[in-house]
Amino acid sequence: MESKDPLHGLTLEKILIHLVDSFGWDELGYQIRINCFISNPSIQSSLKFLRKTPWARTKVEDFYKDALKKGKLK
């Protein structure tokens, strides 16, 4: 049976790269007010922060699902 979860099979890194490719760091920082997206952002530093901060990871995953649903991802 196929999973209904849009995040199924995606790593946090793949989600983050897809978001950065689709929106860029500036827009991500605006949409999701997390300092790792605003101050000197990088994939590695953002992953490190998101992996140890559940509330921030949830915000990113929710934003990804919403963008997917609205067709805003490249």
C-alpha positions as CSV (number, residue, x, y, z in Angstrom):
1,M,0.0,0.0,0.0
2,E,1.3,3.4,-0.9
3,S,1.8,5.9,1.9
4,K,-0.4,9.0,1.9
5,D,2.3,11.0,3.7
6,P,3.9,13.5,1.2
7,L,7.1,13.3,3.2
8,H,7.4,9.5,3.0
9,G,10.8,8.5,1.6
10,L,12.2,12.0,1.8
11,T,15.1,12.9,4.0
12,L,15.2,16.3,5.8
13,E,18.2,17.2,3.5
14,K,16.2,16.5,0.3
15,I,13.3,18.5,1.6
16,L,15.5,21.4,2.5
17,I,17.4,21.4,-0.8
18,H,14.0,21.3,-2.7
19,L,12.8,24.3,-0.7
20,V,16.0,26.3,-1.2
21,D,15.9,25.5,-5.0
22,S,12.2,26.5,-5.2
23,F,12.2,29.6,-2.9
24,G,15.8,30.6,-2.2
25,W,17.2,31.5,1.3
26,D,15.7,35.0,1.5
27,E,12.1,33.8,0.8
28,L,12.5,30.8,3.2
29,G,13.7,33.1,5.9
30,Y,10.7,35.3,5.3
31,Q,8.2,32.5,5.2
32,I,9.7,30.5,8.1
33,R,11.2,32.8,10.7
34,I,14.1,30.7,11.7
35,N,17.5,32.3,12.2
36,C,19.4,29.5,10.4
37,F,17.6,30.6,7.2
38,I,18.3,34.3,7.8
39,S,21.8,34.6,9.2
40,N,24.5,33.1,6.9
41,P,22.4,30.2,5.8
42,S,23.7,26.9,4.5
43,I,22.3,23.4,4.0
44,Q,24.7,21.9,6.6
45,S,24.1,24.5,9.3
46,S,20.4,24.4,8.8
47,L,20.3,20.6,8.9
48,K,22.3,20.6,12.1
49,F,19.8,23.0,13.7
50,L,16.7,21.4,12.4
51,R,17.7,17.9,13.5
52,K,18.0,19.0,17.1
53,T,15.1,21.4,17.2
54,P,11.7,19.5,16.7
55,W,9.5,22.6,16.6
56,A,11.6,24.1,13.8
57,R,11.7,20.8,11.8
58,T,7.9,20.6,12.1
59,K,7.6,24.2,10.7
60,V,9.8,23.3,7.7
61,E,8.0,20.0,7.0
62,D,4.6,21.7,7.3
63,F,5.7,24.5,4.9
64,Y,7.0,21.9,2.5
65,K,3.6,20.0,2.5
66,D,1.7,23.2,2.1
67,A,3.9,24.3,-0.8
68,L,3.5,20.9,-2.4
69,K,-0.2,21.1,-2.1
70,K,-0.3,24.6,-3.6
71,G,2.0,23.6,-6.5
72,K,4.7,26.1,-5.5
73,L,7.6,23.7,-5.6
74,K,9.8,23.5,-8.7
